[in-house]
């Protein structure tokens, strides 16, 4: 009698954070575009060559929304804009940006195969500081930068697409000395590829070779939305945020909106879900089931904790395979659990192997699993990121996948299948269900990545406070459509922001993630017509919160406020902040100011700004705003020849008093501590904005804020001890 084959599910999870900045309207990072051209299309197109291979793709709705935005011509990112710009027209700050960011590709598999790209990397240096880049740009010709623009965008196109396009194939062979027209061909090829992605998934889905599933819309950790204090189930001593976030209604909204958007794109509602990071709980499963979700998936660690067992021995071998390689029912939802080891072999190990050896090893491991089981339709679930792993493989992983699919196509003991097909055929066989669900994720069966660290907890508190403010606004203004503001909240609930907070992960673009999270919360306040709390202007990343001056305060000062550098000594004891070193340009253009000085006597804070041109010219069209974070609800507005201290009351700014100011070559201002309502040992924190027509042109410092402690009468005596 013929035995059941071992059924094999591949679930490729396709996801990117929501990169669109709500305050600027531009995509801050290019990864939707670049993974679109390198991974999303070829992963599904490869199946055309292997018609017997069945696959499952999990498409996060927020990714689909961004792909559609690019395909419709409505999305631009800074990398795209600076790629298109003629190399000879790049200004110094743009040249620095290109040199810093256009080597963001795997150096071994994406840069090394291109001699000219490798040469440019060597010329720039593999280890650089931002300060050194401003000196390095003088050594890069217009042709160097044009080649860098072209090659960066070329290597982010999948090799199979480059091979199938005669023009791209020729440009790859050429390898250097690109013209502007050739460069633009590469870049506009990106948009052509992006337009093909969603239609291709629709085509392969309609012929039944793949099943499409979703995650909640903006990829939140659903159990933490339901109640973020549930994190203590797995980690009883975990330090939690000050404000408990418990909003089951947001769980429902994220899932329901995701289902609706998916149906809008593909014309049907999916039956399954990979909940963000495999995170499930009993409450979340019930909510998803009530919305029509028939199956969900998580990790073996979550299953082990739910059953109260450990699946693996000290060598990492599965002890009870009959418990892992099968689905479980929980309240009418079928649950599948990934083989952590096999999934990670593809994600992190096989990239270093010869493709044929890796495929052979994987097949043999599956055969060993089949030999360890009795005759039932057991199923092995391989669930992993469908995009990021491939840049570590030669040829973007295609050689490995082709070898694997070729082997699987001829295997009789192993059969790939979609989850929906498996459920239709075999769900009645598995009667035993789970009595409890351990709330956890695929990472160690807990939520430690997203909550518990000081930075994570701050983010949760800011999210909670902003959400509560929106609810109050909504109750006070029942006739206003608040859907736009709620979208910002839902985006801020995404898992990706907290992925980068804390000590667990490091990225070259952590600053961008931090700012995107806070900007979505700031956008909620702007929608309501309210002044955002000062803490949202300060990075959550711990080391970025305070901007350290190059020279600190060493004693009292008594400057003459005449707008002139009257004496070298009058600001000698003040702190000095170099604007260029603090990253003082919000839009990466040249700053209006070179240095900021700040100091005090017993009664006043003094601020001095040295511009690159006469202060009167700077203030001719712009407004200088000193925003106080501590004490909150105060700001100084400098326009024309006057400075006003303003106080926020009932969401409106009111003038408190005129301030002494000198405006000529420089700007000098005195702000009485008494007017700010502060006393000895209170902390003062502020940032400086340059605004025009209500829009912020520049922020100083770009990240963090200036802070100091109000002095007592014996400050100078203490400093001289």
C-alpha positions in Angstrom: 0.0 0.0 0.0 1.4 3.4 -1.0 2.3 5.7 1.9 1.4 9.3 2.1 4.1 11.6 0.9 5.6 14.2 3.3 3.7 17.4 2.5 5.8 20.5 2.3 4.6 24.0 2.7 6.8 27.0 1.7 5.3 30.2 2.9 7.4 33.2 1.7 6.6 36.3 3.8 6.9 39.5 1.7 7.0 42.6 3.8 8.6 46.1 4.1 7.9 48.8 6.7 5.7 51.8 5.7 8.4 54.2 4.5 6.3 57.2 3.4 6.9 60.2 5.6 3.6 61.8 6.5 5.2 65.2 7.1 7.2 65.3 3.8 5.2 63.1 1.5 8.3 61.2 0.3 9.5 57.7 0.8 12.4 58.0 3.3 14.0 54.7 2.3 14.0 52.9 -1.1 13.6 49.2 0.0 10.1 48.7 -1.4 11.4 49.7 -4.8 14.7 47.9 -4.5 13.3 44.6 -3.2 10.6 44.9 -5.8 13.1 45.0 -8.6 15.3 42.3 -7.0 13.0 39.9 -5.2 9.3 40.2 -5.5 8.9 39.5 -9.2 11.5 36.9 -9.8 10.4 34.8 -6.7 7.0 34.1 -8.3 8.1 34.2 -11.9 10.6 31.3 -11.2 7.6 29.0 -10.7 6.8 29.3 -14.5 9.7 26.9 -15.0 8.5 24.4 -12.3 4.7 23.9 -12.9 4.5 21.0 -10.3 5.9 23.1 -7.5 3.2 24.7 -5.2 4.0 27.7 -3.1 2.4 30.1 -0.6 3.1 33.8 -0.5 2.2 36.1 2.3 1.8 39.7 1.1 1.5 42.3 3.7 -1.2 44.9 2.7 1.0 47.9 3.5 3.6 46.5 1.1 1.0 46.1 -1.6 -0.1 49.7 -1.0 3.4 51.0 -1.4 4.0 48.8 -4.5 0.8 50.2 -6.0 2.0 53.7 -5.2 5.2 53.2 -7.2 3.4 51.4 -10.0 0.9 54.2 -10.3 3.7 56.8 -10.5 2.8 58.4 -7.2 5.8 57.3 -5.1 9.3 58.8 -5.1 12.1 58.2 -2.7 15.2 60.3 -2.1 17.5 57.6 -3.6 15.4 57.6 -6.7 15.5 61.4 -7.1 19.2 61.6 -6.6 19.7 58.7 -9.0 17.9 60.6 -11.7 19.7 63.8 -11.2 22.5 64.6 -13.6 25.8 63.8 -11.8 27.3 67.1 -12.7 24.4 69.0 -11.1 24.7 67.3 -7.7 25.6 69.8 -5.0 28.0 68.9 -2.2 25.4 67.6 0.2 23.9 65.4 -2.5 27.3 64.1 -3.4 27.9 63.2 0.3 24.5 61.4 0.3 25.3 59.4 -2.8 28.8 58.4 -1.4 27.3 57.4 1.9 24.2 55.5 0.7 24.8 54.1 -2.8 27.0 51.3 -1.5 24.0 49.9 0.5 24.2 46.5 -1.2 25.8 43.2 -0.2 29.5 43.9 -0.8 30.3 40.2 -1.5 27.5 39.1 -3.8 26.3 42.4 -5.3 29.3 44.8 -5.4 32.3 42.4 -5.9 31.1 40.9 -9.2 31.2 44.4 -10.8 34.8 45.6 -11.1 33.9 49.3 -11.5 31.6 49.2 -8.4 34.3 47.4 -6.4 36.8 50.1 -7.5 34.5 52.9 -6.4 34.0 51.3 -3.0 37.8 51.0 -2.6 38.2 54.6 -3.5 35.6 55.7 -1.0 36.8 53.3 1.7 34.9 50.5 3.5 35.0 52.3 6.8 34.0 56.0 6.7 32.6 58.7 8.9 30.1 61.3 7.8 32.6 64.0 8.5 35.2 62.4 6.2 32.7 62.2 3.3 32.6 66.0 2.9 36.4 65.8 2.2 36.2 62.7 0.0 33.8 64.2 -2.5 36.5 66.3 -4.1 38.2 63.1 -5.3 35.1 61.8 -7.1 34.6 63.1 -10.6 31.2 63.5 -12.2 31.8 60.3 -14.1 32.6 58.5 -10.9 29.3 59.6 -9.4 27.3 58.8 -12.5 28.7 55.3 -12.6 27.9 54.9 -8.9 24.3 56.1 -9.5 24.0 53.6 -12.4 25.6 50.6 -10.7 23.7 50.9 -7.5 20.4 50.8 -9.3 21.6 48.1 -11.7 22.7 45.6 -9.1 19.3 45.9 -7.3 17.7 44.5 -10.4 17.5 40.7 -10.2 20.1 38.9 -12.3 17.5 36.9 -14.2 15.8 40.2 -15.2 19.1 41.7 -16.3 19.8 38.6 -18.3 16.4 38.7 -20.0 16.6 42.4 -21.0 19.1 42.9 -23.9 19.7 46.6 -23.0 20.4 45.8 -19.4 22.6 42.8 -20.4 24.7 45.1 -22.6 25.0 47.7 -19.8 26.1 45.1 -17.3 28.7 44.0 -19.8 29.8 47.6 -20.3 30.2 48.0 -16.6 31.5 51.6 -16.5 31.5 55.1 -18.2 27.7 55.2 -18.3 26.0 58.1 -20.0 23.1 59.9 -18.4 20.7 58.2 -20.9 22.0 54.8 -20.0 21.6 55.5 -16.3 18.1 56.7 -16.8 17.2 53.6 -18.7 18.3 51.5 -15.7 16.3 53.6 -13.3 13.1 53.7 -15.3 13.4 49.9 -15.7 12.7 49.8 -12.0 9.3 51.4 -12.5 8.5 48.9 -15.3 9.4 46.0 -13.1 7.3 47.4 -10.2 4.2 47.6 -12.4 4.5 43.9 -13.2 4.6 42.5 -9.7 1.0 42.5 -8.5 -0.3 41.3 -11.9 2.1 38.4 -11.9 1.0 37.2 -8.4 -2.6 37.5 -9.6 -1.8 35.4 -12.7 0.0 32.6 -10.8 -2.7 32.6 -8.1 -5.5 32.2 -10.6 -3.8 29.2 -12.2 -3.7 27.6 -8.7 0.1 27.2 -8.3 0.3 29.5 -5.4 -1.9 30.5 -2.4 -1.9 34.2 -1.3 -2.3 35.1 2.4 -1.9 38.3 4.4 -0.6 39.8 7.6 -2.5 42.6 9.4 -2.4 45.8 7.4 0.6 47.6 8.9 2.3 44.6 10.4 1.6 45.1 14.1 2.3 42.5 16.8 -1.3 41.6 17.4 -1.1 40.2 20.9 0.6 43.4 22.0 -2.1 45.5 20.5 -4.7 43.4 22.3 -2.9 43.9 25.6 0.8 44.7 25.6 1.1 43.5 29.3 0.6 40.0 28.0 4.4 40.0 27.3 4.8 39.0 30.9 3.3 35.5 30.3 6.5 34.4 28.7 8.8 36.8 30.6 7.3 37.4 34.1 9.9 39.9 35.2 10.0 42.0 32.0 9.9 45.7 32.6 6.8 47.1 30.9 5.7 50.6 29.6 4.2 53.0 32.1 1.0 53.1 30.2 -0.8 49.9 29.4 -1.9 49.6 25.8 -4.9 47.3 25.5 -7.0 47.9 22.3 -8.7 44.8 20.8 -10.5 47.1 18.5 -7.2 47.9 16.8 -6.5 44.2 16.3 -9.8 44.0 14.5 -9.2 47.2 12.5 -5.7 46.1 11.3 -7.0 42.7 10.2 -10.3 43.9 8.6 -8.6 46.7 6.7 -6.0 44.3 5.5 -8.6 41.8 4.2 -10.6 44.6 2.5 -7.5 46.0 0.8 -6.4 42.6 -0.4 -9.8 41.9 -1.8 -9.7 45.3 -3.6 -6.3 44.3 -5.2 -6.9 40.7 -6.0 -10.7 40.3 -6.1 -11.1 37.8 -3.4 -10.6 37.5 0.4 -7.7 35.3 1.5 -8.4 32.4 3.9 -5.1 32.5 5.7 -2.7 34.7 7.7 0.9 34.8 8.8 0.4 37.1 11.8 3.3 39.6 12.0 6.4 37.8 13.3 4.3 34.7 13.9 2.8 36.3 16.9 -0.4 34.7 18.2 -2.5 34.5 21.4 -5.9 33.0 22.2 -7.6 36.3 22.0 -6.0 37.2 18.7 -7.0 33.9 17.1 -10.6 34.4 18.1 -10.7 37.9 16.6 -9.2 36.7 13.4 -11.5 33.7 13.2 -14.5 36.0 13.6 -13.3 37.9 10.5 -13.1 34.8 8.3 -9.5 33.8 8.8 -9.4 29.9 8.4 -5.8 29.3 9.1 -2.9 31.0 10.8 0.8 30.1 11.3 3.4 30.5 14.0 6.6 28.9 15.2 7.6 25.6 16.8 8.6 27.5 20.0 5.1 28.8 20.4 3.7 25.3 19.9 6.1 23.8 22.4 5.2 26.4 25.0 1.4 25.7 24.3 1.9 22.0 24.7 4.3 22.4 27.7 7.1 20.4 26.0 10.5 21.1 24.4 10.7 19.8 20.8 14.5 19.6 20.5 17.2 17.7 22.3 20.6 19.2 23.2 21.8 18.5 19.7 18.9 20.3 18.1 17.1 17.2 16.9 13.3 16.9 17.0 12.3 14.5 19.8 8.6 14.1 18.9 8.2 14.8 15.2 4.6 13.6 15.1 3.7 16.5 17.3 5.4 19.2 15.2 4.7 18.1 11.7 0.9 18.4 11.8 -1.7 21.1 12.0 -3.7 21.9 15.2 -7.2 23.3 15.6 -8.0 26.0 18.0 -11.6 27.2 18.0 -12.3 26.6 14.3 -8.9 28.0 13.2 -6.3 25.6 11.8 -2.8 26.4 13.0 0.5 25.5 11.3 3.9 25.7 13.0 7.2 26.3 11.2 10.2 24.1 11.5 12.6 26.7 12.9 15.7 24.8 12.0 14.9 24.1 8.4 13.6 27.6 7.8 16.8 29.1 9.2 19.0 26.9 7.1 17.6 28.5 4.0 17.6 32.0 5.6 21.0 32.0 7.2 23.2 29.0 6.3 22.8 27.6 2.8 24.0 30.9 1.2 27.5 29.8 2.1 27.1 26.4 0.4 27.3 25.2 -3.2 23.7 25.4 -4.5 23.5 21.7 -5.3 24.9 20.7 -2.0 22.5 22.9 -0.1 19.5 21.6 -2.0 20.7 18.0 -1.5 21.1 18.5 2.2 17.6 20.0 2.5 16.0 17.1 0.6 17.8 14.5 2.8 16.7 16.2 6.0 13.1 16.0 4.7 13.5 12.3 3.8 14.8 11.7 7.4 11.7 13.4 8.8 9.5 11.2 6.6 11.3 8.1 7.8 10.7 9.1 11.4 6.9 9.3 11.0 4.1 6.8 10.6 1.7 6.8 7.7 -0.3 10.0 8.0 -0.4 13.1 5.9 2.2 15.0 7.9 3.3 18.5 6.9 6.5 20.4 7.2 6.1 24.2 7.2 9.0 26.3 5.9 8.1 29.9 6.7 10.6 32.7 6.3 11.4 36.1 4.9 11.0 35.9 1.1 13.3 38.8 0.3 16.2 39.6 2.6 18.0 36.2 2.5 18.8 36.2 -1.2 21.3 39.0 -1.2 23.6 36.7 0.7 23.4 34.1 -2.0 25.4 34.2 -5.2 23.1 35.0 -8.2 20.5 36.2 -5.7 19.6 32.7 -4.6 18.3 31.6 -8.0 20.9 28.8 -8.4 19.8 27.3 -5.0 16.1 27.6 -5.7 16.4 26.1 -9.2 18.3 23.2 -7.8 15.9 22.7 -4.9 12.7 23.0 -7.1 14.3 20.6 -9.7 14.9 18.0 -7.0 11.5 18.4 -5.5 9.8 18.1 -8.9 11.0 14.5 -9.2 10.5 13.5 -5.5 7.8 10.9 -4.8 8.2 11.0 -1.0 7.9 14.8 -0.7 5.1 16.9 -2.2 4.8 20.7 -2.1 1.3 22.0 -1.5 -0.7 25.1 -0.7 -2.1 25.4 2.8 -5.7 25.7 1.4 -5.3 22.5 -0.6 -4.0 20.7 2.4 -6.9 21.8 4.6 -9.5 20.8 2.0 -8.0 17.3 1.7 -6.8 16.5 5.2 -8.2 18.8 7.9 -10.7 16.1 9.1 -7.8 13.7 9.8 -6.4 15.7 12.6 -9.0 15.7 15.4 -6.9 16.7 18.4 -6.9 20.5 19.0 -4.9 22.8 21.3 -6.4 23.5 24.7 -4.3 26.7 25.2 -2.2 29.0 23.1 1.0 30.5 24.5 1.2 34.2 23.6 4.5 34.5 21.7 6.3 35.1 18.4 8.8 33.1 16.3 11.7 34.7 18.2 12.2 32.6 21.3 8.4 32.3 21.8 8.2 35.7 23.4 7.9 39.4 22.6 11.2 40.7 24.0 12.2 42.2 20.7 9.3 44.7 20.7 8.8 45.5 24.4 10.8 45.7 27.6 13.8 47.8 26.6 13.8 51.4 27.6 13.4 52.6 24.0 10.7 50.0 23.2 8.7 51.1 26.3 9.0 54.8 25.4 7.6 54.1 22.0 4.7 52.2 23.4 4.0 55.1 25.9 4.1 57.7 23.1 1.8 55.6 20.9 -0.7 55.2 23.8 -0.7 58.9 24.7 -1.2 60.0 21.1 -4.0 57.4 20.6 -5.8 58.6 23.7 -5.5 62.2 22.5 -7.1 61.2 19.2 -9.9 59.4 20.9 -10.6 62.6 23.0 -10.5 64.7 19.9 -12.9 62.4 18.1 -15.4 62.5 21.0 -15.2 66.3 21.0 -15.6 66.6 17.2 -18.0 63.8 16.2 -18.6 65.3 12.8 -15.0 65.3 11.6 -13.7 62.4 9.6 -10.7 61.2 11.5 -9.7 58.3 9.2 -6.5 60.0 8.1 -5.4 60.4 11.7 -6.2 56.8 12.5 -4.1 55.7 9.5 -1.1 57.4 11.2 -1.9 55.5 14.4 -2.1 52.2 12.7 1.2 52.8 10.8 2.8 53.6 14.2 1.5 50.3 15.6 3.7 48.4 13.1 6.3 46.1 14.4 9.2 47.5 12.5 9.8 50.6 14.6 10.4 48.6 17.8 12.4 46.0 15.9 15.2 48.6 15.6 14.7 50.2 19.1 16.6 48.5 21.9 19.9 46.6 21.8 18.9 43.6 19.7 19.4 44.9 16.1 21.6 47.5 14.4 21.0 49.2 11.0 22.6 52.1 9.1 19.1 53.6 8.9 18.0 53.3 12.5 17.7 57.1 12.6 15.2 57.1 9.8 13.0 54.5 11.4 13.0 56.4 14.7 12.0 59.6 12.9 9.3 57.9 10.8 7.7 56.5 13.9 7.6 59.8 15.7 6.5 61.7 12.5 3.5 59.5 12.3 2.5 60.5 15.8 3.3 64.1 15.1 1.0 63.9 12.1 -1.8 62.9 14.3 -1.4 66.1 16.4 -1.2 68.2 13.2 -4.4 66.6 11.9 -6.1 67.7 15.2 -4.6 71.2 14.9 -2.7 70.7 18.1 1.0 71.3 18.9 2.8 68.0 19.1 4.3 67.3 22.6 8.0 68.3 22.7 9.1 64.7 23.5 8.1 63.7 20.0 10.7 66.0 18.6 13.5 64.1 20.5 14.9 60.8 19.3 13.8 57.7 21.2 17.2 56.1 20.4 19.0 56.6 23.6 22.4 57.9 22.4 20.7 60.4 20.0 18.6 62.2 22.6 21.1 65.0 23.6 23.2 66.9 21.1 26.6 67.3 22.8 28.3 70.6 22.2 31.9 70.8 21.0 32.6 73.2 24.0 30.5 73.0 27.2 29.4 75.8 29.5 32.2 76.8 31.8 30.9 79.9 33.6 28.4 82.8 33.6 28.3 85.1 30.6 27.0 88.7 30.2 26.9 89.4 26.5 25.9 92.8 25.0 22.9 92.1 22.8 23.8 94.2 19.8 23.9 91.5 17.0 27.7 92.1 16.7 30.7 90.1 17.7 31.7 92.9 20.0 34.3 91.0 22.0 35.9 87.6 21.8 35.5 87.2 25.6 31.7 87.9 25.9 30.7 84.4 24.8 33.9 82.6 25.8 32.3 80.7 28.7 29.3 79.6 26.6 28.7 76.2 25.0 29.3 75.9 21.3 27.4 73.7 18.9 28.9 73.2 15.4 25.8 73.0 13.1 27.6 70.9 10.4 28.7 68.4 13.0 25.3 68.2 14.5 23.7 67.4 11.2 21.8 70.7 11.2 20.1 70.5 7.8 16.7 68.8 7.8 16.6 68.3 4.1 20.3 67.7 3.7 20.9 71.1 2.0 23.4 73.6 3.2 22.6 75.1 6.6 21.8 78.8 7.1 23.9 78.8 10.3 27.4 77.7 11.2 27.4 77.8 15.0 25.1 78.0 17.9 26.2 79.4 21.3 24.2 79.1 24.5 25.0 80.1 28.1 23.5 81.9 31.1 23.9 84.2 34.0 21.9 83.8 37.2 18.7 85.2 35.6 18.8 84.5 31.9 19.4 82.0 29.1 21.4 83.5 26.3 21.3 82.1 22.7 23.5 83.3 19.8 23.3 82.1 16.2 26.1 82.8 13.7 24.8 82.6 10.2 26.6 82.1 6.8 25.2 85.5 5.9 23.9 88.6 7.6 21.2 87.8 10.2 18.9 90.4 8.8 19.0 88.7 5.4 18.2 85.3 7.0 15.2 86.7 8.8 13.9 88.6 5.8 11.8 85.7 4.7 12.3 83.1 7.4 11.1 82.9 11.1 13.4 81.6 13.8 11.7 79.5 16.4 13.2 78.3 19.6 11.1 75.4 20.8 11.3 74.4 24.4 10.9 70.8 25.3 11.5 71.5 29.0 9.7 73.5 30.2 6.9 72.4 27.7 4.4 74.8 26.2 6.9 77.7 25.5 8.6 78.9 22.4 10.4 82.0 21.2 9.5 83.4 17.8 12.0 85.8 16.1 10.8 87.6 13.0 11.9 90.9 11.5 13.5 92.8 14.5 11.6 91.4 17.4 11.5 88.3 19.6 8.4 87.1 21.5 8.1 84.5 24.2 5.0 82.5 23.4 2.9 80.2 25.7 0.6 77.4 24.5 -2.9 77.6 26.1 -5.8 75.5 24.9 -3.9 74.7 21.6 -3.2 78.3 20.8 0.0 80.3 21.1 -0.3 83.6 23.1 2.5 86.2 23.5 3.8 86.4 27.0 6.5 89.1 26.7 8.9 90.8 24.4 12.5 89.6 24.7 15.8 91.5 24.4 17.4 90.7 21.1 20.2 91.9 18.9 20.0 91.3 15.1 22.8 92.4 12.8 25.7 90.2 11.7 24.5 87.6 14.2 21.4 87.0 16.4 21.6 87.3 20.2 18.6 86.7 22.5 18.1 86.8 26.2 15.3 84.7 27.7 14.6 85.2 31.5 14.4 82.0 33.5 11.5 83.6 35.5 9.4 84.0 32.3 9.9 80.3 31.6 8.8 79.4 35.1 11.9 77.5 35.9 14.1 77.5 39.0 17.6 76.3 40.1 18.4 72.7 39.0 15.5 72.4 36.6 16.5 71.0 33.2 16.0 73.1 30.1 15.8 71.5 26.7 15.3 73.2 23.3 15.7 72.9 19.6 15.8 75.6 16.9 13.6 75.6 13.8 13.9 77.8 10.7 10.4 78.1 9.2 8.9 79.7 6.1 5.1 79.8 5.5 4.6 77.4 8.4 7.0 74.8 6.9 10.2 73.8 8.7 13.2 74.3 6.5 15.9 73.4 9.0 16.2 72.0 12.5 19.2 72.5 14.7 20.3 70.0 15.9 19.0 67.6 13.3 18.7 64.9 16.0 18.4 65.2 19.7 18.1 68.5 21.5 20.2 71.1 23.4 19.9 70.7 27.2 21.4 72.0 30.4 20.5 72.6 34.1 19.4 76.0 35.4 22.4 77.3 37.5 22.3 78.3 41.2 24.1 81.3 42.6 27.3 79.3 43.3 27.6 77.8 39.8 30.9 79.5 39.0 32.5 78.6 42.3 31.6 75.0 41.7 33.0 75.0 38.2 36.3 76.4 39.5 36.7 73.7 42.1 
